[in-house]
């Protein structure tokens, strides 16, 4: 299948001249991958434009504008909410993965400047030998997920219980806007540019380009906060008989700021993790990473002993489990925070268990991307919302009831639902429902797999009934979130962001879009714009 390029040959020739023919992909496989995320596919782009230098991006924007083409930016291509799919006008997919340079690390002023295509793993590994880290330092898919994509969609997880999402740790941005200019924010915006260390000198436009899905421009560079990597960290895990108790304990621990990550997994999610980790190779890799991450010979022995004590089934059957990482600059601080977390968990009937899950996650935060599929080749797609801790019990109950109403259909079509809840700062409860089913893969799945996974897994047959059920459950889940006034990250074309806004704020957002992108060329349709 090929995109209809009739009438666009002049534009494509000009693009080839700008980028080089080898950086303008027009083959069928590349176009199909570009038109698909991990959940759905849409119309093919005319081409995939792959700028190699930042200064090519504004030139690309100007060229597209001259030929009346839309531009859709893509980072790592690991999302599942239509952030770059479903475009209904002629468009170019802008692949920013080659903008992958870490330009400046400033250990004195505590910031780092990166291009938009740098991955979270790449940045983490560059900073690690220097004893530095970004406060939030990546998502589960950080081996492939880009920083630009994370800022566009609000990536979160590692460090989020204390430091928030990726977007909460930005000091300045450089953005190619629809008029072909490079717009700067933060202290980069001044006539006399300064080190980007403060964003509070009057209204600052940085936030316009965070969580925007590329609706307002294409991010090319970002300055992020740095911290000294905490000298000490330690994991803890607890088991609970039911979801509600685990959720209350998570909120209690989050409120007191005791952890850098704190999260709850339901029994089915834990079973799937164990299924993935069951192989001898996975066990060996877990032990190797845990050992490498533990300081000193005694520390390595203790870590391995703890891992062995937990075995490959560290969580009791049918239990909801809460996992956390405490971090600080002295052992006494860690001991205090873990002790307080233990008392809070016990107050909600939690029982301490071997902390194998958070220990392994921190020892190797960015494994390969085989998890884009389940251990048996199943597909998955998640939905999330953020709300106040006081609202979390009602949400948990309501979503469990929603899923229970479809129990027969779920069983008939082999669809499973798991949950992941986590702390975002001390004041926000993050709830994620994950839908799993066997179905033919999207064009984006196989390219992310390791050679071992490609050899082991077989693509399932098409399963339209399960796919339709998942689509219905996702729609009902989004409606539930909206009814509670919950917010979501990774909005894409899935969550009804614009419809959920009150008239005044909605008009303001539309006016900003009109000012920045009057021809609607920047990712048209994302956010509902």
DODO-349753 format. One line per 5 residues: number of its first residue (from 1); their letters; for each residue x negated, y negated, z of N, C-alpha, C. Coordinates in steps of 0.05 Angstrom, whole numbers. Each point is the difference from the previous one (the first is absolute). Layout:
BEGIN
NUM) a) X,Y,Z,X,Y,Z,X,Y,Z  ...
***
This chain:
BEGIN
1) xxxxx) -17,24,0,17,-24,0,-18,-25,0  7,-20,-16,-15,-24,-1,18,-24,4  -12,-22,10,15,-24,3,4,-13,-28  22,-14,-3,6,-14,-25,-16,-26,0  -21,-1,-17,-18,-23,-1,6,-18,-23
6) xxxxx) 22,6,-14,7,-17,-24,3,-29,9  -13,-17,-14,1,-29,6,-21,-8,20  -15,18,11,-19,-6,22,-29,6,-8  -5,7,-25,-27,7,-8,-19,-23,3  9,-25,-5,-18,-23,3,-9,-3,29
11) xxxxx) 19,4,18,-7,-2,28,-19,21,9  4,25,-10,-17,22,8,-28,-3,-12  -2,-11,-24,-26,-5,-12,-15,-21,16  15,-21,9,-13,-21,16,-9,11,27  16,17,12,-8,12,25,-25,17,-3
16) xxxxx) -1,16,-22,-24,16,-5,-25,-18,-3  4,-23,-12,-22,-19,-3,-9,-11,27  19,-4,18,-6,-11,26,-14,20,18  12,24,2,-9,20,19,-20,20,-12  0,3,-26,-14,22,-12,19,23,-5
21) xxxxx) -1,12,-24,19,21,-7,1,22,20  -23,7,12,-1,22,19,14,-6,26  7,-25,5,13,-8,24,30,-7,-5  10,8,-23,28,-4,-6,11,28,-8  13,13,19,9,27,-4,27,1,-14
26) xxxxx) 1,16,-21,25,2,-15,8,29,-6  -15,19,10,6,28,-5,24,8,17  13,21,-9,26,9,12,-3,6,30  -21,15,7,-3,7,28,-3,-24,18  -16,-19,-8,-4,-24,16,25,-16,3
31) xxxxx) 16,-2,-22,25,-15,1,20,13,18  2,27,-1,19,14,17,-7,-2,29  -26,1,6,-9,-4,28,7,-28,9  -5,-19,-17,5,-28,7,29,-6,5  18,15,-12,29,-4,2,12,16,23
36) xxxxx) -17,13,17,10,18,21,-14,-6,26  16,0,22,-13,2,26,5,28,10  -3,4,26,3,27,11,29,9,3  19,-18,-6,28,7,2,15,0,-26  -4,-21,-17,16,-3,-24,-17,-11,-23
41) xxxxx) 13,1,-24,-13,-10,-24,18,-20,-13  -12,-17,-17,15,-20,-14,-10,-3,-28  8,-22,-13,-9,-5,-27,-30,-3,-2  -11,9,-22,-29,-1,-4,-9,-29,-4  -24,-7,10,-11,-26,-7,-11,1,-29
46) xxxxx) -5,-23,-11,-13,-2,-26,-29,10,1  -12,-5,23,-28,9,4,-7,-4,29  -22,13,8,-11,-4,27,-25,-17,-3  1,-24,11,-22,-18,-1,-17,3,25  -27,4,-4,-18,6,22,-22,-21,2
51) xxxxx) 6,-23,12,-21,-21,2,-24,11,16  -23,-8,-9,-25,8,13,-12,-22,17  8,-24,-4,-10,-24,15,24,-16,8  -3,-14,23,22,-17,10,8,-21,-20  -19,-12,-14,7,-22,-18,15,9,-25
56) xxxxx) 2,26,-4,16,11,-22,30,-1,7  6,-1,26,29,2,8,15,-25,-8  -9,-24,7,15,-24,-10,1,-2,-30  -21,8,-14,0,1,-29,21,19,-10  2,23,13,20,20,-7,28,-11,4
61) xxxxx) 4,-15,22,27,-12,5,6,-20,-22  -19,-17,-7,6,-20,-21,6,14,-27  -14,21,-6,5,14,-25,28,12,0  7,13,22,27,12,2,22,-21,-2  -5,-23,12,20,-22,-1,3,-9,-29
66) xxxxx) -22,-3,-14,1,-9,-28,16,19,-18  0,26,8,14,20,-17,26,9,14  9,-14,20,26,6,13,2,28,11  -21,9,14,-1,26,12,0,-2,30  13,19,13,0,1,29,-26,15,9
71) xxxxx) -8,-6,25,-24,13,12,8,14,25  -8,24,4,6,16,24,-26,10,12  -8,-10,23,-25,9,12,3,27,14  -22,16,-1,0,26,15,-27,2,14  1,10,25,-24,6,14,-8,29,-3
76) xxxxx) 3,15,22,-7,28,-1,21,18,-12  24,-10,-4,21,16,-13,10,22,18  1,-5,27,8,21,19,26,-6,14  16,-18,-11,25,-8,13,23,16,-11  24,-5,11,23,17,-7,26,-16,3
81) xxxxx) -1,-26,-4,24,-17,3,4,-18,-25  -12,7,-23,5,-15,-24,-14,-27,0  -23,-2,13,-14,-25,0,-10,-8,-27  -6,19,-18,-10,-6,-27,15,16,-21  23,11,6,15,15,-20,28,-12,-3
86) xxxxx) 14,8,-21,27,-10,-4,2,-27,-13  -20,-8,-15,0,-26,-14,15,3,-26  18,-19,-6,18,3,-23,-6,-20,-22  -24,-12,0,-9,-18,-21,-28,9,-9  -9,-8,-24,-27,7,-8,-21,-10,20
91) xxxxx) -18,18,8,-19,-7,21,-26,14,-3  -20,-12,14,-27,12,3,-3,8,29  -10,24,4,-8,9,27,-28,-9,4  -5,-15,22,-27,-10,6,-12,17,21  -19,17,-7,-14,18,18,-24,-15,12
96) xxxxx) 1,-5,26,-20,-16,13,-22,16,13  -1,26,-6,-19,18,15,-29,-6,-6  -6,-13,-22,-28,-6,-6,-10,-26,14  18,-15,12,-8,-23,17,-5,11,28  -22,14,2,-5,16,24,-26,-8,14
101) xxxxx) -7,-26,0,-24,-9,13,5,-13,27  -16,8,19,0,-13,26,-20,-23,-2  10,-24,-1,-17,-23,-9,-16,-12,23  10,1,24,-14,-14,22,9,12,27  -19,7,16,5,9,28,-13,-20,18
106) xxxxx) 15,-14,16,-11,-20,18,3,8,29  -22,11,11,1,10,28,-2,-22,20  -8,-24,-9,-1,-23,18,28,-13,3  13,-4,-23,26,-13,1,23,20,-1  -6,26,-1,19,22,4,23,0,-21
111) xxxxx) -9,0,-25,19,4,-22,-14,15,-23  16,11,-17,-11,14,-23,17,-8,-25  -13,-3,-22,13,-8,-25,-1,24,-19  23,9,-9,2,23,-18,17,-7,-25  -6,14,-21,17,-1,-24,24,18,5
116) xxxxx) 21,-5,-15,26,13,5,-1,30,-4  -18,11,-17,0,28,-5,-17,17,19  -12,-13,20,-16,15,20,19,18,16  -8,25,4,17,18,16,-6,-4,30  19,9,16,-4,-2,29,-23,17,9
121) xxxxx) -3,23,-12,-22,18,7,-27,-13,-8  -1,-12,-23,-25,-13,-9,-8,-22,20  19,-16,8,-6,-22,19,-8,11,27  14,20,10,-6,12,26,-29,11,0  -7,14,-21,-27,12,-1,-22,-21,-4
126) xxxxx) 6,-22,-12,-20,-21,-3,-4,-15,26  20,-2,16,-2,-15,26,-11,18,22  5,25,-1,-6,19,22,-29,-2,9  -20,1,-18,-28,-2,9,-7,-26,14  16,-21,-4,-5,-26,12,13,-3,27
131) xxxxx) 15,21,8,15,-2,25,24,-18,-2  10,-3,-24,23,-18,-5,23,15,-11  24,-13,2,24,12,-10,21,-22,-4  18,4,-19,23,-17,0,19,9,22  15,-17,13,17,8,22,20,23,-8
136) xxxxx) 16,-6,-20,15,21,-14,-19,11,-21  -4,26,-1,-21,9,-19,8,21,-20  26,4,-4,8,17,-22,25,17,5  9,11,-22,23,17,1,-9,29,-5  18,19,3,-7,28,-4,-12,5,-28
141) xxxxx) 9,-15,-19,-9,3,-28,-23,-18,-6  -15,-9,20,-21,-20,-4,-23,8,-18  -2,26,-6,-21,8,-19,6,-10,-28  25,-5,-6,7,-11,-26,16,-25,0  13,-6,22,17,-24,2,-18,-25,1
146) xxxxx) 8,-21,-15,-17,-24,-2,9,-21,20  -18,-18,6,6,-22,18,21,-19,-12  -3,-6,-26,20,-17,-12,28,12,1  2,26,-6,26,13,3,10,0,28  -18,4,20,8,0,28,11,-27,9
151) xxxxx) -12,-22,-11,10,-26,7,26,-7,-14  4,11,-24,25,-4,-14,23,14,13  -6,23,13,22,17,10,0,4,30  -19,-12,15,1,1,29,-10,27,11  -23,10,-10,-10,25,9,-6,-1,30
156) xxxxx) 4,23,13,-5,2,29,-7,28,8  -13,3,22,-4,24,16,-25,-3,18  -24,4,-11,-23,1,18,-5,-28,11  2,-2,27,-3,-25,14,25,-16,3  22,10,-11,25,-17,-1,14,-4,26
161) xxxxx) -4,18,19,14,-4,26,-11,-24,15  -25,-7,-5,-12,-23,12,-2,-24,-18  -5,5,-26,-7,-22,-18,20,-5,-23  21,16,-2,20,-5,-20,-7,13,-27  12,-11,-21,-4,11,-27,-23,-13,-14
166) xxxxx) -6,9,-24,-21,-12,-16,5,-30,-3  25,-8,-6,6,-28,-5,-4,-17,25  1,11,23,-4,-16,25,-29,-7,5  -18,10,-16,-29,-4,5,-14,-15,-23  16,-15,-15,-11,-15,-23,-6,-28,8
171) xxxxx) -23,-10,-9,-8,-27,6,3,-19,-24  -3,11,-24,3,-16,-25,4,18,-23  11,-11,-22,5,15,-24,-8,-16,-24  -7,14,-22,-2,-11,-26,20,14,-18  17,-15,-14,22,12,-15,2,-13,-28
176) xxxxx) 2,17,-20,5,-9,-27,30,-4,-3  8,-25,-4,29,-6,-2,9,0,-30  26,-2,-4,11,3,-26,-9,-20,-20  -11,-23,9,-10,-20,-18,-29,4,-8  -11,23,9,-28,6,-8,-21,-13,17
181) xxxxx) 8,-11,23,-19,-12,18,-7,18,23  -23,-5,13,-7,14,24,7,-18,24  20,9,15,9,-15,24,-14,11,24  -10,-18,18,-13,8,24,16,-8,25  -1,16,21,14,-5,24,-19,0,24
186) xxxxx) 11,-6,24,-16,-2,23,-21,-23,-4  -23,3,12,-20,-22,-2,-14,1,-27  6,20,-17,-10,-1,-27,16,-21,-17  22,-9,11,17,-19,-15,-10,-29,2  -18,-6,18,-8,-28,4,-17,-10,-23
191) xxxxx) 0,-26,-4,-17,-12,-20,-29,5,7  -6,1,25,-27,9,9,3,27,13  -1,22,-16,5,27,10,-18,6,23  11,15,19,-14,7,25,3,30,4  -16,10,20,3,28,7,28,5,9
196) xxxxx) 13,22,-10,28,4,5,5,13,28  1,-17,20,3,10,27,25,-10,15  16,-17,-13,23,-11,14,21,-7,-21  25,8,6,22,-5,-18,21,-19,10  -6,-13,22,21,-16,14,-1,-30,-5
201) xxxxx) -15,-9,-20,-3,-28,-6,23,-9,-18  24,-3,12,24,-6,-16,11,24,-13  22,-3,-15,12,23,-14,-21,13,-19  -2,26,1,-20,14,-16,15,20,-18  -6,0,-26,15,17,-19,-8,29,0
206) xxxxx) -19,8,16,-9,28,0,23,20,1  19,-6,19,21,20,4,19,3,-24  0,-20,-18,17,3,-24,-9,24,-17  -26,7,2,-11,20,-18,-5,27,15  11,2,24,-1,25,16,27,12,0
211) xxxxx) 2,26,-3,25,15,-1,17,-8,-25  -13,-12,-20,16,-11,-22,2,20,-24  -14,22,1,1,19,-21,-11,-10,-27  -15,-22,1,-10,-12,-24,20,-18,-14  22,-7,14,20,-17,-12,-9,-29,-5
216) xxxxx) -19,-9,16,-9,-28,-1,-28,-3,-13  -13,22,-6,-27,-2,-12,-15,25,4  -24,1,-12,-17,24,2,-24,-7,18  -1,14,22,-22,-5,19,-27,10,-12  -20,-16,2,-27,7,-10,-20,3,22
221) xxxxx) 1,-17,20,-19,2,23,15,-5,26  -11,11,22,11,-5,26,-22,-2,20  3,-17,20,-17,-1,23,15,12,24  -13,19,13,13,14,22,-16,-4,26  13,1,22,-13,-1,27,-18,23,4
226) xxxxx) -20,-3,16,-17,21,10,0,1,30  -4,23,11,-6,4,28,-24,18,4  -12,-1,23,-20,20,6,14,26,5  -10,21,-11,13,26,4,-1,7,30  22,6,13,0,7,28,-21,21,6
231) xxxxx) -14,-3,22,-22,18,7,10,27,8  25,1,10,11,26,10,28,3,-10  8,25,-5,28,6,-6,5,29,9  25,5,5,8,28,8,29,4,-7  7,25,-6,27,7,-8,16,11,23
236) xxxxx) 26,0,-3,19,13,18,25,8,-15  12,22,9,24,10,-13,19,11,21  26,-3,-5,21,9,18,23,13,-15  12,19,12,23,14,-12,26,-7,15  22,-2,-16,26,-7,11,21,19,-10
241) xxxxx) 21,4,15,21,19,-8,18,-12,-22  2,-27,-1,18,-11,-20,-11,-27,-11  11,-8,-22,-8,-23,-15,3,-26,17  23,-2,13,6,-24,15,-21,-5,22  -7,20,15,-20,-3,21,-27,-8,-12
246) xxxxx) -8,13,-22,-26,-7,-12,1,-29,-10  22,-9,-11,2,-27,-9,-1,-20,23  13,6,22,-2,-18,23,-28,-1,11  -14,22,1,-28,0,9,-18,-16,-18  4,3,-27,-15,-16,-19,4,-30,5
251) xxxxx) 25,-8,4,5,-29,6,-13,-9,25  1,16,21,-12,-7,26,-30,-4,-3  -13,18,-14,-29,-1,-4,-7,-24,-18  16,-5,-21,-5,-22,-18,2,-27,15  21,-3,16,4,-26,14,-24,-8,16
256) xxxxx) -15,19,11,-22,-6,17,-27,-2,-15  1,4,-26,-24,-4,-17,-22,19,7  6,25,5,-19,20,10,-16,14,-22  9,-3,-25,-12,17,-21,-5,-16,-25  -18,9,-17,-4,-11,-27,19,13,-19
261) xxxxx) 5,26,3,22,14,-14,16,15,20  26,0,-3,18,16,16,23,8,-18  6,26,-2,20,10,-19,12,26,9  24,4,-10,16,24,7,5,16,-25  -4,26,2,6,19,-22,22,19,10
266) xxxxx) 19,6,-18,21,19,8,-11,29,-5  14,21,9,-10,27,-3,-5,9,-28  18,-9,-19,-4,8,-28,-25,-13,-12  -5,-25,7,-24,-14,-10,-25,14,11  0,8,25,-23,14,11,-3,27,-13
271) xxxxx) 21,14,-6,-2,26,-13,-12,-3,-28  7,-22,-14,-11,-4,-27,-30,-7,2  -7,-16,21,-29,-6,3,-16,25,6  11,18,17,-13,24,7,-2,19,-24  21,0,-17,-1,16,-24,-23,-9,-18
276) xxxxx) -4,-26,-2,-21,-11,-16,-27,7,12  -3,0,26,-25,4,14,-7,29,6  17,18,-9,-3,28,8,-24,14,-11  -10,-8,-23,-21,14,-13,-26,-3,15  -18,20,-3,-26,0,13,-16,-25,-9
281) xxxxx) 2,-7,-25,-14,-24,-10,9,-25,14  27,-2,4,10,-24,14,-9,0,29  0,24,13,-10,1,27,-29,-8,2  -16,10,-19,-28,-7,0,-4,-30,-4  14,-12,-19,-2,-28,-5,8,-17,25
286) xxxxx) 22,9,13,8,-14,24,-21,0,21  -12,24,5,-21,2,20,-25,-17,-8  -7,0,-25,-23,-15,-10,4,-30,5  24,-10,-7,5,-29,3,2,-8,29  12,17,17,2,-6,28,-28,-1,12
291) xxxxx) -16,19,-7,-28,1,10,-15,-24,-8  2,-8,-25,-15,-23,-11,9,-26,13  25,-2,8,11,-24,11,-5,-3,30  -10,21,13,-4,0,29,-29,-7,7  -4,-18,19,-27,-9,6,-15,20,17
296) xxxxx) -25,5,-7,-17,17,17,7,29,1  -19,16,9,4,29,0,22,8,19  1,-13,24,21,7,19,27,-8,-11  2,-23,-12,25,-9,-11,10,18,-22  -19,10,-17,8,18,-21,11,26,11
301) xxxxx) -13,11,21,9,24,12,28,-3,13  3,-22,13,26,-5,13,23,-3,-21  -6,-14,-22,20,-3,-21,7,26,-12  -20,17,-6,5,26,-12,15,18,19  -7,-2,26,14,17,20,29,-8,1
306) xxxxx) 6,-27,-1,27,-9,1,15,9,-25  -13,-1,-23,13,9,-24,6,30,1  -19,15,10,5,29,3,22,6,19  1,-15,22,20,5,20,28,-4,-11  2,-20,-19,26,-5,-12,7,21,-21
311) xxxxx) -21,14,-10,5,20,-21,11,-14,-25  12,16,-17,13,-12,-24,29,-7,5  11,6,24,27,-8,6,0,-15,27  -10,-25,0,-2,-14,25,26,-10,12  22,0,-16,25,-10,10,20,23,3
316) xxxxx) 13,2,23,20,21,4,21,1,-21  10,23,-6,21,3,-21,24,-18,7  11,-12,-21,25,-16,3,-4,-25,17  -24,-8,6,-5,-24,16,-5,-24,-18  9,-23,9,-8,-26,-12,-26,-8,14
321) xxxxx) -19,-9,-16,-27,-6,11,-7,-29,-4  -12,-12,21,-10,-27,-1,-31,1,1  -12,-15,-17,-29,0,-2,-11,-29,0  -23,-4,13,-11,-27,1,-30,1,1  -11,-23,-6,-29,-5,3,-3,-25,17
326) xxxxx) -14,3,23,-7,-23,16,-29,-8,-8  -5,-26,0,-27,-10,-8,-7,-24,16  -26,-2,7,-9,-23,15,-30,1,2  -11,-18,16,-30,-3,0,-12,11,25  15,14,17,-12,14,23,17,24,7
331) xxxxx) -12,21,10,15,24,7,22,-5,20  -4,-19,18,20,-6,21,26,-10,-13  -3,-17,-21,23,-11,-14,16,23,-13  -15,19,-13,14,22,-12,14,17,20  -13,5,23,12,17,21,25,-13,10
336) xxxxx) -1,-26,4,24,-15,9,23,3,-20  -5,-5,-25,21,0,-20,11,28,-4  -17,20,0,10,28,-3,16,8,25  -9,-8,23,14,7,24,28,-13,1  1,-26,-8,26,-13,-1,18,12,-21
341) xxxxx) -11,7,-23,17,12,-21,10,27,10  -16,15,15,8,26,10,24,-3,19  -2,-20,18,21,-5,19,26,-8,-14  -2,-17,-20,23,-8,-15,13,23,-15  -17,17,-12,11,24,-14,14,18,20
346) xxxxx) -13,5,23,12,17,20,27,-11,10  2,-27,1,25,-12,9,23,6,-19  -7,7,-24,21,8,-20,-1,30,-6  -9,15,20,-1,29,-1,-20,11,-21  -20,-15,-6,-21,9,-18,-20,18,15
351) xxxxx) -12,19,-14,-20,18,10,-25,-3,-16  -23,-4,14,-25,-3,-15,-7,26,-14  -10,-3,-25,-9,23,-16,-27,-7,-12  -13,20,-12,-26,-5,-13,3,-21,-22  -18,-20,1,3,-23,-20,-14,6,-26
356) xxxxx) 5,23,-11,-13,7,-26,8,-18,-23  26,-7,-1,10,-15,-22,-13,-28,-2  0,-16,21,-13,-26,-3,-30,2,-2  -12,20,12,-29,3,-1,-9,6,-29  15,18,-13,-7,6,-28,5,-24,-18
361) xxxxx) 23,-14,5,7,-23,-17,-21,-22,1  -10,-5,24,-20,-21,3,-28,9,-10  -6,26,3,-26,10,-8,-3,-2,-30  22,3,-15,-1,-2,-29,24,-15,-9  0,-26,3,25,-16,-5,8,0,-30
366) xxxxx) -19,5,-17,6,-2,-29,-8,25,-15  15,22,4,-6,24,-15,9,-4,-30  -3,21,-16,9,-2,-27,30,-5,-2  10,-1,-25,28,-8,-4,18,23,-6  -8,25,8,17,23,-5,27,-3,13
371) xxxxx) 2,-16,21,25,-4,14,21,-15,-16  -6,-8,-25,22,-11,-16,21,21,-6  -8,26,4,19,22,-1,-1,15,26  21,16,5,0,17,23,-19,24,-4  -4,15,21,-20,22,-1,8,21,-20
376) xxxxx) 25,2,-7,9,20,-20,7,-13,-27  -7,-25,-3,5,-14,-25,27,-15,-1  13,-2,23,25,-15,2,-5,-30,-3  20,-15,-8,-1,-29,-1,11,-12,26  -7,-25,5,11,-14,23,1,-30,-7
381) xxxxx) 18,-13,13,3,-29,-2,11,-11,26  -10,-22,9,6,-11,26,16,-26,-2  15,-6,21,12,-26,4,-6,-9,28  -3,-26,4,-8,-11,26,16,-24,8  1,-5,26,10,-26,9,-14,-7,26
386) xxxxx) 1,-26,6,-11,-11,24,21,-15,15  2,6,26,20,-14,17,-9,-1,28  15,-13,17,-7,-3,28,0,26,15  -16,2,21,-1,25,16,28,7,11  15,-21,8,26,5,12,20,12,-20
391) xxxxx) -5,-3,-26,18,11,-20,-8,28,-9  -24,8,7,-10,26,-10,18,24,8  9,2,25,17,23,6,25,2,-17  13,-22,-6,24,1,-16,-7,8,-29  -23,-10,-10,-8,8,-27,-6,30,-2
396) xxxxx) -15,10,20,-6,29,0,25,17,0  19,-8,17,25,16,2,15,-2,-26  2,-24,-11,16,-4,-25,-12,15,-23  -27,0,-3,-11,13,-23,1,31,3  -4,9,25,4,29,4,28,9,-7
401) xxxxx) 20,-17,7,28,6,-7,4,-1,-30  -12,-19,-14,2,-2,-29,-10,25,-13  -23,10,9,-12,24,-12,17,24,7  11,2,24,16,23,9,25,2,-18  11,-22,-8,24,1,-17,-5,14,-27
406) xxxxx) -25,1,-8,-8,12,-25,-14,27,3  3,12,24,-15,24,6,4,23,-20  25,4,-9,6,22,-19,-14,-6,-27  2,-24,-9,-12,-7,-26,-30,1,2  -12,-8,22,-28,1,4,-10,29,-2
411) xxxxx) 14,18,14,-8,28,0,4,12,-28  22,-7,-14,5,11,-26,-21,-7,-21  -11,-25,3,-18,-9,-21,-29,-1,9  -5,10,25,-28,2,9,-12,-27,6  15,-19,10,-10,-26,7,-4,-1,30
416) xxxxx) -24,-10,8,-6,-3,29,-5,-30,6  6,-7,24,-4,-28,9,-18,1,25  -21,-16,0,-17,-3,23,-1,-30,7  -10,-5,25,-1,-27,9,-28,-7,11  -8,-24,-4,-25,-11,12,7,-28,11
421) xxxxx) -4,-3,26,4,-26,12,-27,-10,11  -4,-26,-1,-25,-10,9,3,-28,12  -20,-9,15,0,-27,11,-13,-19,-19  12,-23,-3,-10,-22,-16,-2,-25,18  -25,-7,7,-4,-19,23,14,12,25
426) xxxxx) 5,-17,19,13,10,25,31,-5,-1  9,-13,-22,28,-9,1,17,12,-23  -11,17,-16,15,11,-23,-2,30,-2  23,13,-5,2,29,-2,3,7,-29  -18,15,-11,1,8,-28,11,28,-2
431) xxxxx) 21,3,-16,14,26,-4,-2,8,-29  -9,24,-5,-3,10,-27,13,27,-4  18,2,-19,13,25,-7,-13,10,-26  -8,25,0,-14,12,-23,16,23,-11  6,-1,-26,16,20,-13,-18,18,-17
436) xxxxx) 3,27,4,-18,19,-13,18,19,-17  -9,6,-24,15,18,-17,-18,11,-22  6,23,-11,-15,11,-23,12,-9,-26  -16,-11,-17,9,-12,-25,-24,-4,-18  5,-4,-26,-23,-5,-18,-13,-26,9
441) xxxxx) -26,-1,-4,-16,-22,9,3,-24,-18  -6,-23,11,-3,-25,-15,-28,1,-14  -3,-16,-22,-26,0,-13,-23,-10,18  7,-14,22,-21,-10,18,-9,21,20  13,22,4,-8,19,21,-26,14,-6
446) xxxxx) -1,15,-22,-23,17,-5,-26,-15,-2  -1,-24,-12,-26,-14,-1,-13,-6,27  16,-1,21,-10,-7,27,-10,25,14  5,24,-10,-7,25,15,-29,7,-4  -11,13,21,-27,11,-3,0,24,-18
451) xxxxx) -23,8,-9,-2,24,-18,11,24,14  -6,3,26,10,23,15,31,0,1  12,-23,5,29,-1,1,13,5,-28  -13,-11,-21,11,5,-26,-1,30,-7  -21,14,9,-1,28,-6,19,17,17
456) xxxxx) 7,-10,24,16,15,18,30,-4,-4  8,-25,-6,28,-7,-1,12,5,-28  25,7,-1,14,3,-25,24,-19,0  3,-15,-22,22,-19,-1,27,14,0  18,-8,18,27,13,1,16,-7,-25
461) xxxxx) 21,15,-4,19,-6,-21,16,-25,7  12,-12,-20,17,-23,5,23,8,19  7,-18,18,20,5,20,19,-24,2  16,-5,-21,16,-25,0,20,-2,23  10,23,10,19,-1,22,-13,-11,25
466) xxxxx) -24,11,7,-14,-10,23,-8,-29,-4  -8,-7,-24,-8,-28,-6,23,-19,5  24,8,-9,23,-17,3,8,-3,29  -3,22,16,6,-1,28,-19,-19,14  -26,2,-6,-20,-18,12,7,-29,-7
471) xxxxx) 7,-5,-25,7,-28,-8,24,-10,16  20,17,5,23,-8,16,-7,-5,29  -17,17,11,-8,-4,28,-17,-25,3  -16,-6,-20,-16,-24,1,18,-25,-1  21,1,-16,18,-22,-2,15,-4,27
476) xxxxx) 9,21,11,14,-2,26,-19,-9,22  -25,9,-1,-19,-8,20,-6,-30,-2  -3,-10,-24,-4,-29,-3,24,-16,10  24,10,-5,24,-13,10,0,-1,30  -8,22,13,-1,1,29,-20,-20,10
481) xxxxx) -23,-2,-12,-20,-19,9,11,-29,-2  14,-6,-22,10,-27,-4,22,-6,21  16,20,7,21,-4,19,-11,-8,28  -24,8,6,-13,-6,25,-17,-25,-1  -1,-13,-23,-17,-24,-2,-30,7,0
486) xxxxx) -6,25,-8,-28,8,0,-15,-10,-24  -26,-4,3,-17,-8,-22,-17,24,-10  -10,-2,-24,-16,22,-11,-25,-11,-14  -21,15,-1,-23,-6,-17,1,17,-24  -18,-5,-19,0,14,-26,27,-2,-14
491) xxxxx) 10,-25,-3,27,-5,-9,5,10,-28  -18,-7,-19,4,8,-28,27,-7,-11  12,20,-12,27,-2,-11,20,18,15  -7,7,24,15,20,16,17,-13,21  -11,-18,16,14,-13,22,14,-26,-10
496) xxxxx) 24,-5,8,15,-24,-10,-8,-26,14  -26,-7,-3,-11,-23,14,16,-25,-5  3,-7,-26,13,-26,-6,29,0,9  14,23,-4,28,1,9,3,-2,30  -20,8,15,2,-1,29,-5,-27,11
501) xxxxx) -12,-19,-16,-5,-26,10,26,-17,2  1,-17,20,22,-20,2,-3,-19,-24  22,-14,-7,-1,-17,-24,-22,-21,-1  -5,-13,23,-21,-21,0,-28,12,-6  -9,19,16,-26,12,-6,-2,13,-28
506) xxxxx) 23,12,-9,0,12,-26,-6,-21,-22  13,-22,3,-4,-21,-20,-29,-11,1  -11,-2,24,-28,-9,2,-19,19,-14  4,26,4,-17,20,-13,3,-2,-31  25,-3,-9,4,-3,-29,-12,-25,-11
511) xxxxx) 1,-22,16,-13,-25,-9,-30,3,-2  -12,14,19,-29,5,-1,-7,16,-25  16,21,-5,-5,15,-25,3,-17,-24  19,-17,-1,4,-18,-23,-24,-19,-3  -10,-10,22,-23,-19,-1,-25,15,-9
516) xxxxx) -5,24,10,-25,14,-6,1,15,-26  24,9,-8,3,19,-23,26,-6,-14  3,-23,-12,25,-8,-12,9,19,-23  -18,13,-13,7,18,-22,4,29,9  -2,5,26,4,27,12,-18,20,-14
521) xxxxx) -26,-6,-1,-19,18,-13,-15,17,20  0,-8,26,-15,15,20,18,21,13  -5,25,-8,14,24,11,30,-5,2  13,-6,-22,29,-7,2,16,23,12  17,-8,19,18,19,13,-9,9,27
526) xxxx) -26,-2,6,-9,8,27,11,-19,20  6,10,23,14,-15,22,28,-9,-7  10,8,-24,26,-9,-9,-2,-26,-15  -24,-10,-5,-3,-26,-14,-2,3,-30
***
